[in-house]
Amino acid sequence: MEEKEAPSFLPWPLDSSLEVRIQHAWKKMELGSICSIRYPMKPPKDIALHAPLMHLEYASMRGCAEKDATEPEVHEVVAICPVDHWYNTDAFPAHKPSSEKTHAMLRTSSIRPDAVIPVKIGLTQSSLDKGYDRLMDVSHPDSPGYGKHLTVAEVNNLFAPHSESVDVVREWLAEAANVNKSSILLSLNKGWLAVDLSVREAERAFSARYYEIEDDKGHVRIGCDACYLPRHIRPHVDYVTPGVKSSSRLKKRNVKRSSPSWGPSPGKRPTHWDPHHHGPWHMPPGAQGLPPDLQDCGRNITPTCVRALHHIPRAHLNDSVNSLGVYEEGDYYAQADLNSFYTQYAPNVPNGTAPIPAFIDGAQAPVSVGDPSNTGESDIDLDMTFSLIYPQTVTLYQTDDQPQANLSLDGYLEGFLNTFLDAMDGSYCNFTYDGLISYGEAEADVPERYQKRQCNEFMKLALQGHTILLASGDYGVGYFPGDVTPSGCLSGSGQNQTIYNPGLIVSYPYITSVGGTQLYANQTVLDPESVMQDNLGPGAELFVSHGGFSNRYGAPAYQKAAIGIYFADHDPGLPYYVANSNASNIGSNGGVYNRAGRGIPDISLAAPLWAAVITLINEERTVAGKGPVGFINPVLYENPGALKDITNGSNPNCGSSGFAAVPGWDPVTGLGMPDYPKLLRLFMTLP
């Protein structure tokens, strides 16, 4: 391994023996991440100015290779970052996800000492190790507890931090920031402490220096070079904001507009839309005997086409408990667009039909058609869901005010889904039972602790009976270009951008990931669908449904049998590795995917369409006096015959053909598409 010289001096006084140990540790560690260093005295506040001198490399995220447990340590450095780079360190310990990040962050100016900033401390939660088993109790079709979902209060009490954590952290923060303990509030879900502090108070508490941080697109927010916690506080804390976190790059997934008038606004980077490159249309063979509104489904998938393909009946129910939830951030619907769609493709939906607003943190909608924040992405989610479930309602969880959310228009969002999850876990206790999310980021974008905290929030929602459907992604076995690497594929163990790059949220075992499918232009609703793979023009030449295996999460028990059959009967013949606990060995043995990872996706079609199907099923269960289906993965994996298998297509990228769709579950299309009558019968037989 290449050795790198440690700094010749340190920015605060240390005894020579500790300096020698740091020098020794420096040479023992792999390059590519950040180490936390403990020391026997509180560092000076200007330590952040000297941070580049202390940039140690760290191989495992769990601690330095060389530490002396007998050292009289009092404080711990939990985030040390060079001033010319900004790493994902909101979650502790500090973590540098990739040296190839391209989104530059520049510190601009200090913040006034009397300026007020909202500080939140995520407390270490209890009983998280019981979460999966409790979820299987209420979600597995063979469990006597199926459908007996927990209430919000029961979930909060089950995972609440120990009272000691609340008391110890509150006591410390009050003293460290010199504020009254009564001003430090405990969140409704008991997982967070929140307080408004002046910059002066926050800097004193965390031995930090806060700055305005500007990215290369001109977006400004608050951050710091480094922050610190006393050693006795560290075990009680998962997460602190504001800290130092490079905004993860974010993409909207599986969105395609069909109308020529729905192209991108002038001067705007195109999103996923159809540039109509297929040439003149000729009626497909066999279409002559179909009704006119089903003859062109290979080019233009309308609600009528979707109903015919998946045997979905026309909706007729409307109740107060089964509103379909849609998450949006950074893109806003235009009512005029919805009205145009209803008129042309969904005459069953009256013009003026709009979602119920459940706006979070200053969000607003709708906007005008010409507004640059209306790229059509929110429109298409609402178009298709309303057209399939009306007269049932849709609830729109539009998140963040426009200045914050507009980061996404250039491909960036800070703390993706955190504002939404915080609201769901707190004041928005009446979250809809069926929700869809069409956004995502790569698994390699954010630290492990950050991921786990977020993953567990989805577990809590699932325990309460919510179905969360998430679009898998758009770039085959890779991720979108520029995410982690220029190609969106990973490097490691001597390989250069040839390792598959799994998506993040779709890797979580508590959500249902949804791949994309299509009919070819010369096909009809009588033909089987294939994996979504198309050329949508500049910026989206390779538009392919995402799939593969997680590097961070192992296959959950409900999925293991399906994955085992896949490898036994249809081994892809690709070199692989088995990721270690911190995924530091990706690419070992020449492998391009993690053989032991959670498989992606679970099912296929499109997240909004699956959300509509689940809403219709929940309505029927409500009429029968039953509760919502909740977390659907265990039921689907136990009953794959209730879905339509997809066996054509693949998801190429990263210099390879990727994985191929085969009979049964596969890492391209999952278990397949919905067959509504079969799914309805299945879920109606369950308690």
VEXLUMZA-146955 format. One line per field, with one value per residue (C-alpha): residue in one letter; y, x, z. Coordinates in Angstrom, 2 decimals. Layout:
res	[A ...];
c2	[Y ...];
c1	[X ...];
c3	[Z ...];
//
This chain:
res	[M E E K E A P S F L P W P L D S S L E V R I Q H A W K K M E L G S I C S I R Y P M K P P K D I A L H A P L M H L E Y A S M R G C A E K D A T E P E V H E V V A I C P V D H W Y N T D A F P A H K P S S E K T H A M L R T S S I R P D A V I P V K I G L T Q S S L D K G Y D R L M D V S H P D S P G Y G K H L T V A E V N N L F A P H S E S V D V V R E W L A E A A N V N K S S I L L S L N K G W L A V D L S V R E A E R A F S A R Y Y E I E D D K G H V R I G C D A C Y L P R H I R P H V D Y V T P G V K S S S R L K K R N V K R S S P S W G P S P G K R P T H W D P H H H G P W H M P P G A Q G L P P D L Q D C G R N I T P T C V R A L H H I P R A H L N D S V N S L G V Y E E G D Y Y A Q A D L N S F Y T Q Y A P N V P N G T A P I P A F I D G A Q A P V S V G D P S N T G E S D I D L D M T F S L I Y P Q T V T L Y Q T D D Q P Q A N L S L D G Y L E G F L N T F L D A M D G S Y C N F T Y D G L I S Y G E A E A D V P E R Y Q K R Q C N E F M K L A L Q G H T I L L A S G D Y G V G Y F P G D V T P S G C L S G S G Q N Q T I Y N P G L I V S Y P Y I T S V G G T Q L Y A N Q T V L D P E S V M Q D N L G P G A E L F V S H G G F S N R Y G A P A Y Q K A A I G I Y F A D H D P G L P Y Y V A N S N A S N I G S N G G V Y N R A G R G I P D I S L A A P L W A A V I T L I N E E R T V A G K G P V G F I N P V L Y E N P G A L K D I T N G S N P N C G S S G F A A V P G W D P V T G L G M P D Y P K L L R L F M T L P];
c2	[0.00 3.49 5.29 8.92 11.18 12.46 16.16 17.31 19.16 19.22 22.26 21.95 20.81 17.03 14.93 13.35 9.79 10.54 12.35 9.27 7.04 9.31 9.18 5.38 5.13 7.36 4.88 1.86 3.05 2.75 5.92 7.09 8.02 10.01 9.00 10.27 11.05 11.18 13.48 14.32 17.97 20.11 21.47 25.18 26.61 27.45 23.78 23.87 26.26 23.62 20.67 19.89 19.16 16.46 14.70 11.12 8.19 5.56 2.09 1.05 3.80 2.13 3.84 4.48 1.49 2.66 3.80 3.44 2.66 3.73 7.29 9.77 10.79 13.34 14.56 12.97 14.54 13.32 15.36 16.57 17.82 19.73 23.22 22.70 19.62 18.90 15.39 13.68 14.13 15.13 11.56 10.44 9.23 11.41 9.76 10.55 8.56 9.04 10.96 11.32 13.58 16.37 18.68 21.36 23.21 26.47 28.24 31.87 33.86 33.53 33.92 36.69 35.40 36.43 34.71 31.90 28.40 25.35 22.56 18.97 16.05 12.56 10.41 6.79 4.74 1.53 -1.91 -1.37 -4.96 -6.06 -4.03 -6.59 -9.41 -7.16 -6.16 -9.78 -10.46 -8.02 -8.50 -12.16 -14.02 -17.03 -14.97 -15.02 -11.32 -10.41 -7.02 -6.12 -2.97 -0.80 2.66 5.71 5.79 2.11 2.58 5.68 3.91 0.78 2.59 5.62 6.42 5.52 8.29 8.48 9.56 12.34 13.60 13.33 15.02 17.74 18.47 18.64 20.81 23.27 23.71 23.68 26.24 28.16 27.94 26.97 23.25 24.07 25.50 22.10 20.25 16.52 15.62 13.93 10.66 10.99 10.52 14.10 17.00 20.35 23.86 27.20 28.44 31.52 30.82 31.84 29.25 26.48 27.13 26.99 23.73 21.85 23.58 24.44 27.46 27.89 29.44 30.12 27.38 27.90 25.22 25.65 26.43 29.35 27.59 28.73 26.95 26.63 24.28 23.85 22.34 20.18 19.56 17.76 15.83 14.91 11.25 10.61 12.08 10.16 6.84 8.71 10.49 9.23 12.43 16.20 19.00 21.35 19.63 19.12 17.28 17.57 17.58 14.21 14.27 13.32 12.23 11.81 8.31 6.60 9.66 10.01 12.55 11.61 14.89 16.87 20.07 18.69 19.09 20.83 24.57 26.68 26.81 23.98 20.66 18.01 15.60 12.17 12.94 11.43 13.33 11.25 9.69 6.53 7.91 7.64 5.33 2.26 0.25 -2.83 -6.26 -7.45 -3.95 -3.80 -5.75 -3.55 -0.44 2.77 3.83 0.57 0.53 2.79 1.61 0.65 4.32 6.09 4.37 5.89 4.98 2.92 0.96 0.37 -0.96 -3.34 -4.61 -5.35 -6.04 -3.08 -2.19 1.36 2.82 3.68 3.96 6.99 6.77 8.79 6.33 5.31 8.51 7.75 9.63 11.13 12.55 15.42 17.74 20.27 19.85 21.28 20.32 22.69 22.36 23.32 20.33 18.00 19.36 18.81 15.22 14.55 15.96 13.91 10.66 10.45 11.89 10.09 12.75 16.21 19.21 21.01 17.78 18.44 16.64 17.29 19.50 18.11 20.58 20.29 22.97 25.85 23.96 25.40 24.15 24.34 26.60 27.87 25.70 27.95 28.00 26.60 24.42 22.59 19.99 17.65 15.10 15.83 16.17 12.63 11.10 12.87 12.27 8.51 8.02 10.17 8.54 5.05 5.66 8.56 9.28 8.35 11.24 11.81 13.51 15.46 15.56 18.48 18.99 22.12 25.68 26.53 28.05 24.85 22.43 24.16 22.54 19.52 21.38 21.15 17.59 18.22 17.90 18.19 15.52 13.74 12.55 13.72 16.59 14.26 11.47 13.90 15.13 11.60 10.59 13.65 15.94 14.24 11.17 10.52 9.62 7.89 4.09 3.90 6.20 6.48 8.09 8.58 10.06 8.55 8.64 6.18 3.96 5.21 8.83 8.86 7.40 4.16 5.74 8.24 5.38 3.23 6.05 6.75 3.06 2.56 5.41 3.45 0.40 2.43 3.49 -0.12 -1.23 1.22 -0.36 1.96 0.68 2.62 2.14 3.55 3.69 1.69 4.05 4.72 3.72 -0.06 -1.55 1.89 5.21 8.49 9.96 12.13 10.32 9.11 8.85 10.46 7.31 6.59 3.24 2.41 1.94 -0.17 -2.98 -1.99 -1.57 1.76 2.50 -1.07 -2.05 -1.87 1.03 0.13 2.75 3.76 3.93 0.98 -1.07 -0.65 -3.89 -2.03 -0.48 -2.00 -1.10 -0.89 -1.37 -0.01 -1.88 -1.04 -2.23 -1.79 0.58 -2.31 -4.13 -4.04 -4.76 -8.38 -8.72 -9.28 -6.28 -6.00 -4.25 -0.48 0.34 3.30 6.22 9.41 11.77 13.97 13.39 10.21 8.07 5.05 5.07 1.62 0.29 0.03 -3.23 -5.26 -6.05 -3.77 -3.29 -2.25 -4.45 -8.22 -10.07 -9.98 -13.33 -12.82 -12.52 -15.17 -18.09 -16.13 -15.01 -18.56 -19.90 -17.14 -18.04 -21.80 -21.69 -18.55 -17.67 -14.52 -15.77 -12.43 -12.10 -11.14 -10.36 -10.64 -7.21 -6.92 -5.06 -1.61 -2.31 -1.39 -4.39 -3.71 -4.98 -7.57 -10.68 -8.74 -8.81 -6.34 -6.99 -8.12 -11.71 -11.42 -8.16 -7.29 -7.74 -4.79 -4.41 -6.28 -5.75 -3.87 -1.53 1.98 3.20 5.41 2.55 0.07 2.67 2.92 -0.87 -1.07 1.78 -0.03 -3.21 -1.30 0.17 -3.28 -4.47 -1.46 -2.34 -5.86 -4.50 -5.22 -3.00 -1.91 -4.41 -2.56 -3.83 -6.05 -7.67 -10.81 -11.56 -11.06 -13.19 -15.99 -15.72 -14.89 -16.45 -13.40 -11.35 -11.43 -12.49 -10.54 -12.51 -10.17 -7.45 -6.52 -3.56 -2.82 -0.26 -0.08 -1.64 -4.79 -6.19 -6.18 -8.72 -10.35 -10.83 -14.53 -16.66 -15.93 -13.16 -11.41 -8.25 -6.43 -6.82 -8.42 -10.67 -8.99 -6.80 -6.71 -8.94 -7.06 -9.80 -12.28 -9.74 -8.72 -12.33 -12.92 -9.93 -10.43 -13.93 -12.46 -11.17];
c1	[0.00 1.20 2.35 1.62 3.55 1.70 1.82 5.08 3.28 -0.15 -2.40 -2.78 -0.38 -0.06 2.40 5.02 3.81 0.34 1.87 4.00 0.92 -0.89 2.11 2.08 -1.65 -1.39 0.90 -1.23 -4.52 -5.87 -6.44 -9.96 -11.85 -11.62 -10.42 -11.66 -8.94 -9.36 -7.26 -6.92 -7.92 -10.56 -9.25 -9.11 -12.08 -9.92 -9.06 -11.19 -8.70 -6.00 -8.14 -6.09 -3.11 -5.10 -6.57 -5.92 -6.99 -9.31 -10.06 -13.21 -15.49 -15.24 -12.22 -8.56 -6.32 -4.13 -5.80 -4.69 -7.72 -5.83 -5.35 -7.26 -9.48 -12.22 -13.31 -13.47 -13.06 -16.05 -15.63 -12.37 -12.50 -10.01 -11.33 -11.24 -13.48 -16.84 -17.77 -20.93 -20.44 -23.85 -24.01 -21.31 -18.64 -17.19 -17.24 -15.88 -18.01 -15.78 -12.71 -14.38 -17.23 -17.62 -19.99 -17.64 -18.54 -16.83 -16.89 -17.83 -18.21 -18.74 -22.24 -23.14 -22.69 -26.24 -27.85 -30.18 -29.88 -32.11 -30.08 -31.32 -29.68 -30.79 -30.72 -29.64 -32.84 -33.61 -34.88 -34.06 -32.82 -36.43 -37.83 -37.50 -39.10 -41.95 -42.53 -42.66 -45.21 -47.64 -46.61 -45.90 -48.94 -48.28 -48.08 -51.07 -50.40 -50.80 -52.46 -52.26 -50.27 -48.93 -50.19 -47.97 -47.73 -46.78 -44.02 -42.69 -42.63 -41.03 -38.03 -37.78 -34.27 -33.58 -34.59 -30.97 -30.00 -32.56 -31.47 -27.72 -27.71 -30.14 -28.09 -24.86 -26.27 -27.83 -24.50 -22.36 -24.52 -25.40 -29.14 -32.10 -32.93 -36.59 -35.73 -34.44 -37.51 -38.06 -39.77 -43.15 -41.53 -39.06 -36.12 -34.83 -33.82 -34.35 -33.37 -32.82 -29.33 -27.44 -24.35 -22.28 -24.04 -23.80 -20.13 -19.48 -21.42 -19.83 -16.42 -17.24 -17.12 -20.18 -20.00 -22.17 -21.30 -21.88 -21.85 -20.76 -24.37 -24.68 -26.81 -25.99 -26.55 -24.97 -22.14 -18.88 -15.47 -15.63 -17.76 -17.09 -18.88 -17.61 -16.82 -19.60 -22.20 -21.11 -22.95 -26.25 -26.13 -26.70 -26.86 -26.47 -27.62 -26.40 -23.08 -21.01 -22.72 -22.11 -25.52 -26.19 -26.93 -30.54 -32.53 -36.23 -36.86 -38.85 -40.58 -41.41 -43.70 -45.62 -47.00 -44.73 -45.71 -44.24 -40.56 -38.12 -38.34 -35.94 -32.48 -33.20 -31.44 -33.81 -35.41 -36.58 -38.95 -39.72 -38.11 -40.16 -37.20 -39.05 -40.12 -43.54 -46.02 -47.41 -50.18 -48.64 -49.65 -52.71 -53.82 -56.55 -58.93 -58.38 -60.38 -58.77 -57.61 -55.61 -53.93 -50.98 -50.03 -46.54 -45.73 -48.08 -49.05 -52.34 -54.57 -56.68 -53.58 -52.57 -56.02 -55.98 -52.45 -53.04 -56.78 -57.49 -61.18 -62.49 -62.39 -65.62 -64.81 -63.94 -63.34 -61.56 -58.77 -57.22 -55.97 -52.89 -49.79 -47.32 -43.94 -42.50 -39.55 -37.97 -40.62 -44.15 -47.31 -49.32 -53.09 -53.45 -51.27 -53.43 -56.59 -55.15 -54.31 -57.75 -59.43 -57.39 -56.68 -58.81 -62.27 -63.44 -61.56 -63.18 -61.07 -59.90 -59.28 -56.22 -54.34 -55.01 -52.13 -50.01 -47.20 -44.09 -41.64 -42.94 -43.68 -46.26 -48.03 -49.28 -47.31 -47.97 -47.19 -44.30 -42.70 -39.14 -39.88 -42.57 -40.64 -43.59 -42.36 -44.94 -47.55 -47.08 -47.26 -50.56 -51.90 -51.58 -52.58 -55.71 -56.75 -56.65 -58.13 -60.58 -62.94 -60.44 -58.20 -54.47 -52.53 -49.46 -46.51 -44.72 -41.58 -39.48 -39.94 -38.90 -35.46 -34.41 -36.18 -34.88 -31.53 -33.03 -33.55 -29.80 -29.71 -29.00 -31.02 -29.73 -30.73 -32.90 -36.17 -35.10 -37.60 -40.33 -39.44 -39.19 -42.70 -44.06 -42.43 -43.66 -46.57 -47.88 -49.11 -51.94 -49.72 -51.61 -51.43 -50.12 -47.31 -45.01 -41.59 -40.02 -36.69 -33.43 -29.69 -26.81 -25.93 -22.34 -23.45 -23.98 -22.46 -23.58 -24.99 -26.98 -28.43 -29.34 -31.14 -33.17 -33.79 -35.22 -37.68 -39.14 -39.35 -41.44 -43.83 -44.16 -45.02 -47.91 -49.35 -47.94 -46.93 -43.92 -43.24 -40.03 -38.93 -35.71 -33.83 -32.94 -29.37 -29.21 -26.65 -25.04 -26.32 -26.68 -23.50 -21.63 -22.88 -19.76 -17.87 -18.26 -19.94 -22.06 -20.29 -17.97 -14.21 -12.22 -9.72 -7.96 -11.10 -11.99 -15.73 -16.73 -18.34 -22.13 -23.51 -26.69 -29.27 -29.66 -33.28 -34.24 -31.69 -33.60 -35.38 -38.48 -39.60 -40.85 -38.59 -40.23 -38.43 -39.57 -41.15 -42.27 -44.00 -42.03 -43.42 -44.61 -46.38 -49.88 -51.49 -51.73 -47.93 -45.73 -43.84 -40.07 -37.48 -37.54 -34.61 -34.66 -32.73 -34.47 -32.01 -29.18 -28.55 -30.62 -29.20 -29.17 -32.53 -32.64 -34.44 -32.06 -31.37 -28.69 -27.54 -26.87 -23.36 -24.64 -27.64 -27.83 -30.75 -33.67 -35.12 -38.28 -36.17 -33.49 -35.37 -36.11 -32.49 -31.30 -33.45 -32.18 -28.53 -29.23 -31.22 -30.01 -26.55 -25.56 -21.99 -20.51 -17.55 -18.69 -17.50 -19.06 -19.06 -17.64 -19.40 -18.41 -18.31 -14.64 -13.80 -16.06 -14.54 -12.37 -11.55 -12.46 -16.12 -18.68 -21.56 -22.14 -23.36 -24.72 -26.63 -30.31 -31.77 -33.17 -35.98 -38.85 -41.44 -41.78 -43.98 -43.85 -44.17 -47.25 -49.10 -48.32 -49.43 -52.77 -53.17 -52.48 -54.91 -57.69 -56.98 -56.97 -60.35 -61.82 -60.34 -61.84 -65.29 -64.80 -63.88 -60.17 -57.12 -54.52 -52.13 -49.13 -45.66 -46.35 -42.95 -43.38 -46.78 -45.51 -42.39 -44.54 -47.00 -45.11 -47.88 -50.03 -47.74 -46.97 -43.38 -41.13 -38.51 -37.25 -34.61 -31.62 -30.10 -26.68 -24.15 -20.65 -19.15 -21.24 -24.61 -25.74 -28.34 -30.95 -34.64 -35.34 -38.24 -38.89 -37.28 -34.33 -32.30 -33.87 -37.63 -37.99 -41.03 -42.82 -45.86 -49.29 -52.11 -54.88 -57.52 -54.99 -53.56 -57.01 -57.98 -54.73 -55.00 -58.72 -57.99 -55.67 -56.97];
c3	[0.00 -0.77 2.38 3.01 5.33 8.38 9.21 10.74 13.51 15.10 15.57 19.35 22.09 22.47 24.37 22.14 22.70 21.34 18.36 17.66 17.79 15.33 13.01 13.27 12.68 9.63 7.92 8.80 7.34 3.83 1.89 1.16 4.33 7.53 10.95 14.29 16.82 20.56 22.68 26.37 26.28 24.61 21.30 20.53 18.66 15.66 15.16 12.01 10.46 10.85 9.78 6.63 8.87 10.63 7.62 8.68 6.55 8.01 6.73 8.51 9.96 13.39 14.90 14.29 13.83 16.69 19.95 23.50 25.67 28.77 27.54 29.78 26.88 27.44 24.04 20.61 17.21 15.24 12.07 10.63 7.06 4.92 4.28 0.52 0.52 2.12 3.03 4.24 7.98 9.33 10.62 13.01 12.76 10.05 6.66 3.26 0.80 -2.19 -3.25 -6.63 -5.51 -8.04 -6.22 -4.87 -1.69 -0.76 2.59 1.97 5.18 8.90 10.31 12.74 16.31 17.23 14.22 15.30 13.85 14.54 16.13 16.26 17.98 16.98 20.11 19.98 19.87 21.73 20.65 16.97 16.85 17.42 14.55 11.76 13.77 14.89 11.28 10.15 12.88 11.25 7.60 6.89 5.55 7.80 10.97 13.36 13.88 10.21 9.82 13.52 12.89 15.67 16.50 16.31 20.11 20.27 17.70 19.47 22.82 21.41 19.96 22.26 23.49 27.08 29.47 30.54 27.02 27.02 30.43 29.87 26.46 27.53 30.66 28.69 25.91 28.35 30.09 26.96 25.13 28.30 27.70 29.86 29.80 29.24 25.82 24.65 23.39 22.94 19.65 19.57 18.51 21.42 19.05 18.77 20.92 19.23 20.25 18.57 19.38 18.44 16.37 19.38 21.57 18.98 18.38 22.10 22.49 19.58 19.51 15.93 13.70 11.47 8.03 5.07 2.61 -1.09 -3.74 -7.33 -8.30 -5.90 -3.28 0.25 3.55 6.99 7.79 9.65 9.15 12.25 15.32 18.58 21.31 24.76 25.15 27.69 25.28 22.19 22.94 23.30 19.92 16.38 14.41 14.74 12.46 11.22 10.72 7.61 4.76 1.06 -0.62 -2.16 -5.83 -6.44 -9.45 -10.14 -11.45 -14.17 -15.58 -19.25 -20.90 -23.99 -25.34 -27.69 -25.86 -22.65 -23.47 -21.12 -20.63 -22.71 -21.19 -18.76 -18.54 -19.93 -17.52 -18.65 -21.49 -24.84 -27.75 -30.22 -31.96 -33.01 -36.37 -38.05 -36.40 -38.10 -36.51 -34.87 -36.13 -34.25 -33.26 -35.90 -33.72 -30.66 -29.73 -31.02 -27.54 -27.21 -30.62 -29.78 -26.29 -27.45 -27.89 -25.53 -22.28 -21.16 -18.19 -20.59 -21.65 -18.03 -17.13 -20.08 -19.41 -15.73 -15.66 -13.39 -13.06 -13.12 -9.63 -7.85 -4.13 -2.05 1.67 4.33 5.13 1.80 0.22 -1.89 -0.73 -3.21 -2.17 -4.23 -3.66 -5.98 -8.67 -8.64 -10.46 -12.64 -12.42 -16.09 -17.01 -14.93 -16.55 -20.04 -19.18 -17.70 -20.80 -23.24 -21.39 -18.21 -18.82 -15.66 -13.65 -13.59 -14.51 -11.40 -9.47 -7.31 -4.54 -0.88 0.30 3.14 2.66 4.79 5.87 3.77 0.55 -1.86 -4.98 -7.70 -10.04 -13.54 -16.55 -17.55 -14.11 -14.27 -11.24 -13.22 -15.21 -15.54 -13.05 -10.38 -13.10 -14.36 -10.87 -10.23 -13.75 -13.51 -9.89 -10.15 -13.42 -11.88 -8.41 -8.83 -7.01 -4.29 -3.24 -3.55 -0.75 -1.84 0.55 -1.08 0.94 1.65 0.55 -2.98 -2.25 -0.44 -2.75 -5.88 -5.18 -6.91 -10.17 -10.67 -9.41 -5.73 -2.56 0.98 3.47 0.92 2.56 6.03 6.21 4.99 7.42 10.31 9.55 9.18 12.44 14.28 13.64 10.49 12.33 9.87 6.93 4.13 4.15 0.59 -0.51 -3.51 -3.88 -7.28 -6.20 -5.05 -4.64 -4.79 -1.84 -1.93 -1.45 2.29 5.47 7.03 10.21 8.16 6.11 9.09 10.88 7.75 7.05 10.53 10.00 7.08 9.33 11.78 9.02 7.85 11.38 11.33 8.18 5.52 2.09 0.73 -2.99 -4.41 -8.04 -8.43 -10.75 -14.37 -15.22 -15.29 -12.90 -12.48 -11.31 -13.11 -14.61 -12.15 -9.05 -7.23 -10.54 -13.97 -15.28 -12.22 -11.76 -8.87 -8.69 -6.26 -5.85 -9.04 -11.12 -12.71 -12.97 -13.80 -10.46 -10.23 -8.19 -6.22 -5.29 -1.67 -0.54 -2.74 -0.78 2.46 3.41 4.65 1.37 -1.89 -4.81 -8.23 -11.53 -14.89 -17.81 -21.34 -24.46 -27.65 -30.27 -32.45 -29.61 -28.16 -24.80 -25.94 -25.88 -22.82 -21.46 -21.27 -19.14 -19.59 -21.87 -24.23 -25.65 -24.60 -26.24 -24.93 -21.23 -21.16 -23.94 -21.63 -19.87 -18.27 -15.21 -12.25 -10.46 -8.75 -5.22 -2.27 -0.91 2.53 3.27 3.21 1.67 4.15 5.20 3.15 -0.02 0.50 -1.05 -4.25 -4.58 -3.91 -6.74 -9.04 -8.47 -8.65 -11.89 -13.64 -12.36 -14.31 -14.75 -13.64 -11.26 -7.78 -4.26 -0.81 0.78 4.28 7.10 5.90 2.15 1.97 -0.23 -3.20 -6.41 -4.67 -6.68 -9.80 -8.78 -10.08 -7.66 -4.06 -4.11 -0.55 -0.97 -0.77 -4.25 -6.21 -7.28 -5.62 -8.37 -11.65 -13.70 -12.18 -8.59 -9.23 -10.94 -8.18 -5.63 -7.43 -7.40 -3.64 -2.98 -4.85 -2.85 0.44 -0.46 -0.94 2.34 4.11 2.73 4.12 7.55 7.22 7.63 5.05 3.52 4.94 4.09 1.08 0.42 2.59 1.02 -2.54 -2.08 -0.62 -3.54 -6.75 -8.83 -8.13 -10.38 -14.11 -14.71 -17.08 -18.97 -21.68 -21.41 -19.28 -17.43 -18.96 -17.74 -16.26 -19.37 -19.18 -20.19 -16.56 -15.47 -17.68 -16.94 -16.38 -15.11 -11.44 -9.39 -10.99 -10.23 -13.18 -12.79 -9.35 -9.08 -11.96 -12.59 -10.93 -12.05 -10.26 -9.96 -8.55 -6.12 -4.95 -4.29 -2.42 -0.10 0.50 1.86 4.52 7.88];
//
